[in-house]
Amino acid sequence: MSEQTAQHGERFDVVVIGGGAAGLSGALTLARARRSVVVVDDGRPRNAPADGVHGYLGREGVAPAELLDTGRAEVRGYGGQFRQGTVLAVEQESAGAAEDGDVPGFAVRLTGGGVLRARRLLVATGLVDELPDVAGLAGLWGSDVLHCPYCHGWEVRDQAIGVLNTGPLAVHQALLWRQWSEDVTLFLHTGPEPDDEEYEQLAARGIAVVDGEVSALEREDGRLTGVRLAGGTVVGCRALAVASRMTARAGFLASLGLEPVELEKAGAVLGSQIPADPTGLTAVPGVWIAGNLASMTEQVAGSAAAGVRAAGALNADLITEDTRRAVAARRNVAARAGAPRNVATGIGADPSPFGPAGMEREVSERVLGTRRHGM
């Protein structure tokens, strides 16, 4: 990249920030719409520790890395580009540099000093899972320490499954995981104790309850074998369900005024996400989001669909802007030809073939020929 290009930035219709399922699906849709698009990704997918992607029709069980490799190849096949790196900041260009009614555009600053400029942004950077502070837990995250039964329940079916209580939704979690195994244990840990109705539900479903704080996870040959309590007791366990706090990876959007909001359920903070409308459009014109950044509980298939939906809305917005620019340019040509303009409509009155009226007549003749009526 030349010094001048690095300083002023390569220009694209769309910069997609985040190269997971949502970002790649959006980029593929935009590239097929013949938009110039570049995907910026730091190579740290959230689901990297998982053995496979599940619930994705036609791609059931595919390794996360394989799915992304295939997606990148498909995007490149339609002219999409990629940049490895992390976005440090996003800045809105000066409003004075844009034509009337246009979105000013954005400058995306990368690690290493690179700058990408875009008419629109699609942000799909996802979430970071904040895990409970239990020795050995982080090392098993995504393999034997799990968060979603729909993503991993089948793989641990009929095994001894523990549920770590860290908030008011723990009983709900235990009842949910009971669908995949008859051997489920709720470890009360640091969470609230169930009430009488919840204890009755747990007993009715045969779910054991263990008092005491969990101090560490036991493992052998890299696999979970049990849960150690603070008193030293070890309870056998092959999988442990944990509710992580899911935090939006969106600090670079603060300069645009986009701040994550906390999402609560049953009095517990599940995490944070960026507010957006159903298409992913944020409060900042020209900025769309997709995937877990917009919906923290979305799975891979849903995130991919959200990327397609956001890209469609974004492309429609660009078409509106492109059309407005084309109309303005056409009228400027007529004005330079000296055609008088109607103040209200902007249409010239000069019947000259170079004036607006003449141009309209030419288009009408070409399209309608002699079949037009009432004109």
TORKOL-4160 file (C-alpha; in steps of 0.2 Angstrom, whole numbers, padded with zeros to 4 digits, m for minus):
375
<pt num="1" X="0000" Y="0000" Z="0000"/>
<pt num="2" X="0007" Y="0017" Z="m0005"/>
<pt num="3" X="0010" Y="0031" Z="0008"/>
<pt num="4" X="m0004" Y="0041" Z="0000"/>
<pt num="5" X="m0016" Y="0027" Z="0000"/>
<pt num="6" X="m0013" Y="0023" Z="0019"/>
<pt num="7" X="m0015" Y="0041" Z="0024"/>
<pt num="8" X="m0031" Y="0044" Z="0014"/>
<pt num="9" X="m0038" Y="0027" Z="0014"/>
<pt num="10" X="m0045" Y="0014" Z="0002"/>
<pt num="11" X="m0063" Y="0018" Z="m0003"/>
<pt num="12" X="m0077" Y="0005" Z="m0003"/>
<pt num="13" X="m0095" Y="0005" Z="m0004"/>
<pt num="14" X="m0096" Y="m0005" Z="0012"/>
<pt num="15" X="m0083" Y="m0010" Z="0025"/>
<pt num="16" X="m0089" Y="m0025" Z="0035"/>
<pt num="17" X="m0081" Y="m0026" Z="0052"/>
<pt num="18" X="m0081" Y="m0044" Z="0059"/>
<pt num="19" X="m0079" Y="m0060" Z="0048"/>
<pt num="20" X="m0090" Y="m0073" Z="0057"/>
<pt num="21" X="m0106" Y="m0080" Z="0050"/>
<pt num="22" X="m0115" Y="m0063" Z="0050"/>
<pt num="23" X="m0101" Y="m0053" Z="0043"/>
<pt num="24" X="m0097" Y="m0065" Z="0029"/>
<pt num="25" X="m0115" Y="m0068" Z="0024"/>
<pt num="26" X="m0118" Y="m0049" Z="0023"/>
<pt num="27" X="m0102" Y="m0047" Z="0013"/>
<pt num="28" X="m0107" Y="m0061" Z="0001"/>
<pt num="29" X="m0124" Y="m0053" Z="m0002"/>
<pt num="30" X="m0116" Y="m0036" Z="m0005"/>
<pt num="31" X="m0103" Y="m0043" Z="m0017"/>
<pt num="32" X="m0116" Y="m0052" Z="m0027"/>
<pt num="33" X="m0125" Y="m0035" Z="m0028"/>
<pt num="34" X="m0109" Y="m0029" Z="m0036"/>
<pt num="35" X="m0104" Y="m0018" Z="m0022"/>
<pt num="36" X="m0086" Y="m0015" Z="m0018"/>
<pt num="37" X="m0084" Y="m0023" Z="0000"/>
<pt num="38" X="m0070" Y="m0027" Z="0011"/>
<pt num="39" X="m0071" Y="m0037" Z="0027"/>
<pt num="40" X="m0060" Y="m0033" Z="0042"/>
<pt num="41" X="m0057" Y="m0047" Z="0054"/>
<pt num="42" X="m0045" Y="m0051" Z="0068"/>
<pt num="43" X="m0046" Y="m0070" Z="0067"/>
<pt num="44" X="m0054" Y="m0073" Z="0084"/>
<pt num="45" X="m0071" Y="m0081" Z="0081"/>
<pt num="46" X="m0081" Y="m0084" Z="0097"/>
<pt num="47" X="m0085" Y="m0102" Z="0093"/>
<pt num="48" X="m0067" Y="m0107" Z="0089"/>
<pt num="49" X="m0066" Y="m0119" Z="0104"/>
<pt num="50" X="m0082" Y="m0129" Z="0098"/>
<pt num="51" X="m0081" Y="m0145" Z="0089"/>
<pt num="52" X="m0094" Y="m0141" Z="0076"/>
<pt num="53" X="m0108" Y="m0129" Z="0071"/>
<pt num="54" X="m0125" Y="m0136" Z="0075"/>
<pt num="55" X="m0143" Y="m0132" Z="0070"/>
<pt num="56" X="m0137" Y="m0125" Z="0053"/>
<pt num="57" X="m0147" Y="m0134" Z="0040"/>
<pt num="58" X="m0136" Y="m0141" Z="0026"/>
<pt num="59" X="m0120" Y="m0138" Z="0036"/>
<pt num="60" X="m0124" Y="m0148" Z="0052"/>
<pt num="61" X="m0108" Y="m0152" Z="0062"/>
<pt num="62" X="m0096" Y="m0143" Z="0051"/>
<pt num="63" X="m0080" Y="m0137" Z="0060"/>
<pt num="64" X="m0081" Y="m0118" Z="0063"/>
<pt num="65" X="m0065" Y="m0115" Z="0054"/>
<pt num="66" X="m0070" Y="m0124" Z="0039"/>
<pt num="67" X="m0087" Y="m0115" Z="0038"/>
<pt num="68" X="m0077" Y="m0098" Z="0039"/>
<pt num="69" X="m0064" Y="m0104" Z="0026"/>
<pt num="70" X="m0078" Y="m0109" Z="0014"/>
<pt num="71" X="m0087" Y="m0092" Z="0017"/>
<pt num="72" X="m0071" Y="m0082" Z="0014"/>
<pt num="73" X="m0068" Y="m0091" Z="m0003"/>
<pt num="74" X="m0086" Y="m0088" Z="m0008"/>
<pt num="75" X="m0085" Y="m0069" Z="m0004"/>
<pt num="76" X="m0068" Y="m0068" Z="m0014"/>
<pt num="77" X="m0077" Y="m0077" Z="m0028"/>
<pt num="78" X="m0088" Y="m0061" Z="m0031"/>
<pt num="79" X="m0074" Y="m0049" Z="m0029"/>
<pt num="80" X="m0075" Y="m0046" Z="m0010"/>
<pt num="81" X="m0058" Y="m0041" Z="m0001"/>
<pt num="82" X="m0051" Y="m0045" Z="0016"/>
<pt num="83" X="m0040" Y="m0036" Z="0029"/>
<pt num="84" X="m0033" Y="m0045" Z="0044"/>
<pt num="85" X="m0033" Y="m0034" Z="0059"/>
<pt num="86" X="m0042" Y="m0025" Z="0072"/>
<pt num="87" X="m0052" Y="m0009" Z="0071"/>
<pt num="88" X="m0046" Y="0004" Z="0083"/>
<pt num="89" X="m0059" Y="0018" Z="0079"/>
<pt num="90" X="m0073" Y="0023" Z="0067"/>
<pt num="91" X="m0075" Y="0041" Z="0063"/>
<pt num="92" X="m0089" Y="0049" Z="0053"/>
<pt num="93" X="m0083" Y="0060" Z="0038"/>
<pt num="94" X="m0087" Y="0079" Z="0038"/>
<pt num="95" X="m0105" Y="0081" Z="0033"/>
<pt num="96" X="m0099" Y="0095" Z="0022"/>
<pt num="97" X="m0090" Y="0083" Z="0011"/>
<pt num="98" X="m0107" Y="0074" Z="0006"/>
<pt num="99" X="m0120" Y="0079" Z="m0006"/>
<pt num="100" X="m0137" Y="0085" Z="0000"/>
<pt num="101" X="m0146" Y="0071" Z="0008"/>
<pt num="102" X="m0131" Y="0059" Z="0007"/>
<pt num="103" X="m0123" Y="0049" Z="0022"/>
<pt num="104" X="m0106" Y="0058" Z="0025"/>
<pt num="105" X="m0097" Y="0041" Z="0025"/>
<pt num="106" X="m0085" Y="0034" Z="0037"/>
<pt num="107" X="m0066" Y="0032" Z="0040"/>
<pt num="108" X="m0061" Y="0015" Z="0048"/>
<pt num="109" X="m0044" Y="0016" Z="0057"/>
<pt num="110" X="m0035" Y="m0001" Z="0059"/>
<pt num="111" X="m0020" Y="m0007" Z="0069"/>
<pt num="112" X="m0004" Y="m0003" Z="0060"/>
<pt num="113" X="m0011" Y="0014" Z="0054"/>
<pt num="114" X="m0021" Y="0008" Z="0039"/>
<pt num="115" X="m0037" Y="0018" Z="0035"/>
<pt num="116" X="m0052" Y="0011" Z="0025"/>
<pt num="117" X="m0066" Y="0023" Z="0019"/>
<pt num="118" X="m0084" Y="0018" Z="0016"/>
<pt num="119" X="m0100" Y="0024" Z="0012"/>
<pt num="120" X="m0109" Y="0012" Z="0024"/>
<pt num="121" X="m0104" Y="0001" Z="0038"/>
<pt num="122" X="m0110" Y="m0017" Z="0043"/>
<pt num="123" X="m0103" Y="m0021" Z="0060"/>
<pt num="124" X="m0104" Y="m0040" Z="0065"/>
<pt num="125" X="m0090" Y="m0041" Z="0079"/>
<pt num="126" X="m0101" Y="m0052" Z="0090"/>
<pt num="127" X="m0098" Y="m0054" Z="0109"/>
<pt num="128" X="m0085" Y="m0059" Z="0122"/>
<pt num="129" X="m0090" Y="m0072" Z="0135"/>
<pt num="130" X="m0085" Y="m0067" Z="0152"/>
<pt num="131" X="m0084" Y="m0083" Z="0162"/>
<pt num="132" X="m0085" Y="m0087" Z="0181"/>
<pt num="133" X="m0069" Y="m0087" Z="0191"/>
<pt num="134" X="m0067" Y="m0105" Z="0194"/>
<pt num="135" X="m0051" Y="m0114" Z="0192"/>
<pt num="136" X="m0050" Y="m0125" Z="0176"/>
<pt num="137" X="m0066" Y="m0118" Z="0169"/>
<pt num="138" X="m0059" Y="m0107" Z="0155"/>
<pt num="139" X="m0048" Y="m0121" Z="0149"/>
<pt num="140" X="m0063" Y="m0132" Z="0145"/>
<pt num="141" X="m0074" Y="m0118" Z="0138"/>
<pt num="142" X="m0082" Y="m0124" Z="0122"/>
<pt num="143" X="m0078" Y="m0143" Z="0124"/>
<pt num="144" X="m0084" Y="m0149" Z="0141"/>
<pt num="145" X="m0090" Y="m0132" Z="0148"/>
<pt num="146" X="m0105" Y="m0127" Z="0138"/>
<pt num="147" X="m0118" Y="m0113" Z="0137"/>
<pt num="148" X="m0131" Y="m0118" Z="0125"/>
<pt num="149" X="m0140" Y="m0135" Z="0125"/>
<pt num="150" X="m0146" Y="m0132" Z="0107"/>
<pt num="151" X="m0128" Y="m0130" Z="0101"/>
<pt num="152" X="m0121" Y="m0144" Z="0112"/>
<pt num="153" X="m0134" Y="m0154" Z="0121"/>
<pt num="154" X="m0135" Y="m0169" Z="0108"/>
<pt num="155" X="m0116" Y="m0171" Z="0110"/>
<pt num="156" X="m0117" Y="m0174" Z="0129"/>
<pt num="157" X="m0134" Y="m0183" Z="0129"/>
<pt num="158" X="m0136" Y="m0196" Z="0143"/>
<pt num="159" X="m0120" Y="m0190" Z="0152"/>
<pt num="160" X="m0118" Y="m0183" Z="0169"/>
<pt num="161" X="m0122" Y="m0164" Z="0167"/>
<pt num="162" X="m0119" Y="m0151" Z="0180"/>
<pt num="163" X="m0126" Y="m0134" Z="0180"/>
<pt num="164" X="m0117" Y="m0120" Z="0189"/>
<pt num="165" X="m0128" Y="m0108" Z="0198"/>
<pt num="166" X="m0122" Y="m0090" Z="0195"/>
<pt num="167" X="m0139" Y="m0081" Z="0194"/>
<pt num="168" X="m0158" Y="m0082" Z="0195"/>
<pt num="169" X="m0160" Y="m0092" Z="0179"/>
<pt num="170" X="m0150" Y="m0107" Z="0185"/>
<pt num="171" X="m0166" Y="m0117" Z="0189"/>
<pt num="172" X="m0172" Y="m0114" Z="0171"/>
<pt num="173" X="m0155" Y="m0119" Z="0164"/>
<pt num="174" X="m0156" Y="m0136" Z="0174"/>
<pt num="175" X="m0174" Y="m0139" Z="0169"/>
<pt num="176" X="m0168" Y="m0136" Z="0151"/>
<pt num="177" X="m0153" Y="m0147" Z="0151"/>
<pt num="178" X="m0164" Y="m0161" Z="0159"/>
<pt num="179" X="m0171" Y="m0163" Z="0141"/>
<pt num="180" X="m0154" Y="m0171" Z="0136"/>
<pt num="181" X="m0150" Y="m0181" Z="0151"/>
<pt num="182" X="m0158" Y="m0189" Z="0166"/>
<pt num="183" X="m0142" Y="m0186" Z="0176"/>
<pt num="184" X="m0142" Y="m0167" Z="0179"/>
<pt num="185" X="m0135" Y="m0159" Z="0195"/>
<pt num="186" X="m0137" Y="m0141" Z="0200"/>
<pt num="187" X="m0122" Y="m0134" Z="0209"/>
<pt num="188" X="m0129" Y="m0119" Z="0220"/>
<pt num="189" X="m0111" Y="m0111" Z="0220"/>
<pt num="190" X="m0113" Y="m0092" Z="0222"/>
<pt num="191" X="m0131" Y="m0090" Z="0215"/>
<pt num="192" X="m0147" Y="m0088" Z="0224"/>
<pt num="193" X="m0155" Y="m0103" Z="0232"/>
<pt num="194" X="m0171" Y="m0110" Z="0223"/>
<pt num="195" X="m0188" Y="m0106" Z="0231"/>
<pt num="196" X="m0200" Y="m0119" Z="0237"/>
<pt num="197" X="m0209" Y="m0120" Z="0220"/>
<pt num="198" X="m0192" Y="m0122" Z="0211"/>
<pt num="199" X="m0186" Y="m0135" Z="0223"/>
<pt num="200" X="m0202" Y="m0145" Z="0219"/>
<pt num="201" X="m0199" Y="m0143" Z="0200"/>
<pt num="202" X="m0181" Y="m0149" Z="0202"/>
<pt num="203" X="m0187" Y="m0164" Z="0213"/>
<pt num="204" X="m0201" Y="m0169" Z="0201"/>
<pt num="205" X="m0188" Y="m0169" Z="0186"/>
<pt num="206" X="m0175" Y="m0179" Z="0197"/>
<pt num="207" X="m0162" Y="m0165" Z="0197"/>
<pt num="208" X="m0150" Y="m0166" Z="0211"/>
<pt num="209" X="m0145" Y="m0150" Z="0221"/>
<pt num="210" X="m0128" Y="m0148" Z="0228"/>
<pt num="211" X="m0124" Y="m0135" Z="0241"/>
<pt num="212" X="m0108" Y="m0126" Z="0243"/>
<pt num="213" X="m0096" Y="m0116" Z="0232"/>
<pt num="214" X="m0087" Y="m0124" Z="0217"/>
<pt num="215" X="m0068" Y="m0121" Z="0218"/>
<pt num="216" X="m0061" Y="m0130" Z="0203"/>
<pt num="217" X="m0065" Y="m0142" Z="0189"/>
<pt num="218" X="m0056" Y="m0159" Z="0189"/>
<pt num="219" X="m0050" Y="m0166" Z="0172"/>
<pt num="220" X="m0041" Y="m0181" Z="0165"/>
<pt num="221" X="m0033" Y="m0182" Z="0148"/>
<pt num="222" X="m0040" Y="m0165" Z="0144"/>
<pt num="223" X="m0058" Y="m0170" Z="0148"/>
<pt num="224" X="m0069" Y="m0165" Z="0163"/>
<pt num="225" X="m0071" Y="m0178" Z="0176"/>
<pt num="226" X="m0079" Y="m0169" Z="0191"/>
<pt num="227" X="m0083" Y="m0153" Z="0200"/>
<pt num="228" X="m0073" Y="m0150" Z="0216"/>
<pt num="229" X="m0082" Y="m0140" Z="0230"/>
<pt num="230" X="m0073" Y="m0128" Z="0242"/>
<pt num="231" X="m0074" Y="m0141" Z="0256"/>
<pt num="232" X="m0064" Y="m0154" Z="0245"/>
<pt num="233" X="m0078" Y="m0165" Z="0239"/>
<pt num="234" X="m0078" Y="m0170" Z="0221"/>
<pt num="235" X="m0094" Y="m0173" Z="0212"/>
<pt num="236" X="m0093" Y="m0183" Z="0196"/>
<pt num="237" X="m0097" Y="m0174" Z="0180"/>
<pt num="238" X="m0094" Y="m0175" Z="0161"/>
<pt num="239" X="m0101" Y="m0158" Z="0156"/>
<pt num="240" X="m0104" Y="m0142" Z="0165"/>
<pt num="241" X="m0117" Y="m0129" Z="0159"/>
<pt num="242" X="m0112" Y="m0111" Z="0163"/>
<pt num="243" X="m0121" Y="m0095" Z="0159"/>
<pt num="244" X="m0108" Y="m0083" Z="0153"/>
<pt num="245" X="m0110" Y="m0064" Z="0153"/>
<pt num="246" X="m0110" Y="m0059" Z="0135"/>
<pt num="247" X="m0102" Y="m0042" Z="0132"/>
<pt num="248" X="m0103" Y="m0033" Z="0115"/>
<pt num="249" X="m0087" Y="m0031" Z="0106"/>
<pt num="250" X="m0091" Y="m0013" Z="0100"/>
<pt num="251" X="m0080" Y="m0001" Z="0110"/>
<pt num="252" X="m0074" Y="0007" Z="0093"/>
<pt num="253" X="m0092" Y="0013" Z="0090"/>
<pt num="254" X="m0092" Y="0024" Z="0105"/>
<pt num="255" X="m0085" Y="0038" Z="0094"/>
<pt num="256" X="m0101" Y="0037" Z="0083"/>
<pt num="257" X="m0112" Y="0038" Z="0099"/>
<pt num="258" X="m0117" Y="0020" Z="0099"/>
<pt num="259" X="m0115" Y="0012" Z="0116"/>
<pt num="260" X="m0120" Y="m0005" Z="0121"/>
<pt num="261" X="m0136" Y="m0007" Z="0132"/>
<pt num="262" X="m0137" Y="m0021" Z="0145"/>
<pt num="263" X="m0150" Y="m0034" Z="0143"/>
<pt num="264" X="m0159" Y="m0041" Z="0158"/>
<pt num="265" X="m0170" Y="m0056" Z="0161"/>
<pt num="266" X="m0177" Y="m0061" Z="0178"/>
<pt num="267" X="m0167" Y="m0048" Z="0186"/>
<pt num="268" X="m0151" Y="m0055" Z="0180"/>
<pt num="269" X="m0140" Y="m0045" Z="0167"/>
<pt num="270" X="m0136" Y="m0057" Z="0153"/>
<pt num="271" X="m0124" Y="m0045" Z="0144"/>
<pt num="272" X="m0125" Y="m0031" Z="0132"/>
<pt num="273" X="m0129" Y="m0027" Z="0114"/>
<pt num="274" X="m0131" Y="m0013" Z="0102"/>
<pt num="275" X="m0149" Y="m0007" Z="0099"/>
<pt num="276" X="m0155" Y="m0008" Z="0081"/>
<pt num="277" X="m0171" Y="m0010" Z="0071"/>
<pt num="278" X="m0176" Y="m0027" Z="0063"/>
<pt num="279" X="m0165" Y="m0024" Z="0048"/>
<pt num="280" X="m0150" Y="m0020" Z="0059"/>
<pt num="281" X="m0150" Y="m0001" Z="0056"/>
<pt num="282" X="m0143" Y="0008" Z="0071"/>
<pt num="283" X="m0147" Y="0026" Z="0077"/>
<pt num="284" X="m0133" Y="0032" Z="0066"/>
<pt num="285" X="m0137" Y="0033" Z="0048"/>
<pt num="286" X="m0127" Y="0022" Z="0037"/>
<pt num="287" X="m0122" Y="0010" Z="0051"/>
<pt num="288" X="m0130" Y="m0008" Z="0052"/>
<pt num="289" X="m0126" Y="m0022" Z="0064"/>
<pt num="290" X="m0129" Y="m0040" Z="0063"/>
<pt num="291" X="m0127" Y="m0056" Z="0073"/>
<pt num="292" X="m0124" Y="m0057" Z="0091"/>
<pt num="293" X="m0120" Y="m0039" Z="0092"/>
<pt num="294" X="m0138" Y="m0036" Z="0089"/>
<pt num="295" X="m0145" Y="m0051" Z="0097"/>
<pt num="296" X="m0134" Y="m0060" Z="0110"/>
<pt num="297" X="m0144" Y="m0076" Z="0110"/>
<pt num="298" X="m0143" Y="m0079" Z="0091"/>
<pt num="299" X="m0135" Y="m0095" Z="0085"/>
<pt num="300" X="m0124" Y="m0097" Z="0069"/>
<pt num="301" X="m0139" Y="m0100" Z="0057"/>
<pt num="302" X="m0148" Y="m0085" Z="0064"/>
<pt num="303" X="m0133" Y="m0074" Z="0063"/>
<pt num="304" X="m0130" Y="m0078" Z="0045"/>
<pt num="305" X="m0148" Y="m0074" Z="0041"/>
<pt num="306" X="m0146" Y="m0057" Z="0050"/>
<pt num="307" X="m0131" Y="m0053" Z="0040"/>
<pt num="308" X="m0141" Y="m0056" Z="0023"/>
<pt num="309" X="m0155" Y="m0046" Z="0030"/>
<pt num="310" X="m0144" Y="m0031" Z="0035"/>
<pt num="311" X="m0135" Y="m0032" Z="0018"/>
<pt num="312" X="m0151" Y="m0031" Z="0009"/>
<pt num="313" X="m0157" Y="m0016" Z="0018"/>
<pt num="314" X="m0140" Y="m0007" Z="0017"/>
<pt num="315" X="m0139" Y="m0010" Z="m0002"/>
<pt num="316" X="m0157" Y="m0003" Z="m0004"/>
<pt num="317" X="m0151" Y="0013" Z="0005"/>
<pt num="318" X="m0136" Y="0014" Z="m0006"/>
<pt num="319" X="m0148" Y="0012" Z="m0021"/>
<pt num="320" X="m0158" Y="0027" Z="m0015"/>
<pt num="321" X="m0143" Y="0037" Z="m0013"/>
<pt num="322" X="m0136" Y="0032" Z="m0030"/>
<pt num="323" X="m0153" Y="0037" Z="m0038"/>
<pt num="324" X="m0153" Y="0054" Z="m0030"/>
<pt num="325" X="m0136" Y="0058" Z="m0036"/>
<pt num="326" X="m0140" Y="0052" Z="m0054"/>
<pt num="327" X="m0156" Y="0064" Z="m0054"/>
<pt num="328" X="m0145" Y="0078" Z="m0047"/>
<pt num="329" X="m0132" Y="0075" Z="m0060"/>
<pt num="330" X="m0145" Y="0074" Z="m0074"/>
<pt num="331" X="m0153" Y="0091" Z="m0069"/>
<pt num="332" X="m0136" Y="0099" Z="m0068"/>
<pt num="333" X="m0133" Y="0094" Z="m0086"/>
<pt num="334" X="m0149" Y="0102" Z="m0091"/>
<pt num="335" X="m0145" Y="0118" Z="m0081"/>
<pt num="336" X="m0128" Y="0120" Z="m0090"/>
<pt num="337" X="m0137" Y="0118" Z="m0106"/>
<pt num="338" X="m0146" Y="0134" Z="m0102"/>
<pt num="339" X="m0164" Y="0127" Z="m0099"/>
<pt num="340" X="m0175" Y="0137" Z="m0088"/>
<pt num="341" X="m0181" Y="0128" Z="m0073"/>
<pt num="342" X="m0197" Y="0127" Z="m0064"/>
<pt num="343" X="m0194" Y="0132" Z="m0046"/>
<pt num="344" X="m0206" Y="0120" Z="m0039"/>
<pt num="345" X="m0202" Y="0104" Z="m0049"/>
<pt num="346" X="m0184" Y="0108" Z="m0055"/>
<pt num="347" X="m0190" Y="0103" Z="m0073"/>
<pt num="348" X="m0185" Y="0114" Z="m0087"/>
<pt num="349" X="m0198" Y="0122" Z="m0099"/>
<pt num="350" X="m0186" Y="0123" Z="m0114"/>
<pt num="351" X="m0192" Y="0111" Z="m0127"/>
<pt num="352" X="m0174" Y="0109" Z="m0133"/>
<pt num="353" X="m0168" Y="0090" Z="m0134"/>
<pt num="354" X="m0155" Y="0095" Z="m0122"/>
<pt num="355" X="m0167" Y="0103" Z="m0109"/>
<pt num="356" X="m0176" Y="0092" Z="m0096"/>
<pt num="357" X="m0193" Y="0093" Z="m0106"/>
<pt num="358" X="m0184" Y="0087" Z="m0121"/>
<pt num="359" X="m0175" Y="0073" Z="m0111"/>
<pt num="360" X="m0191" Y="0067" Z="m0104"/>
<pt num="361" X="m0199" Y="0067" Z="m0121"/>
<pt num="362" X="m0185" Y="0057" Z="m0128"/>
<pt num="363" X="m0186" Y="0044" Z="m0115"/>
<pt num="364" X="m0205" Y="0043" Z="m0117"/>
<pt num="365" X="m0203" Y="0041" Z="m0136"/>
<pt num="366" X="m0190" Y="0027" Z="m0133"/>
<pt num="367" X="m0200" Y="0017" Z="m0121"/>
<pt num="368" X="m0218" Y="0020" Z="m0126"/>
<pt num="369" X="m0216" Y="0023" Z="m0145"/>
<pt num="370" X="m0233" Y="0027" Z="m0153"/>
<pt num="371" X="m0243" Y="0017" Z="m0140"/>
<pt num="372" X="m0244" Y="0031" Z="m0128"/>
<pt num="373" X="m0261" Y="0038" Z="m0124"/>
<pt num="374" X="m0268" Y="0054" Z="m0116"/>
<pt num="375" X="m0251" Y="0063" Z="m0117"/>
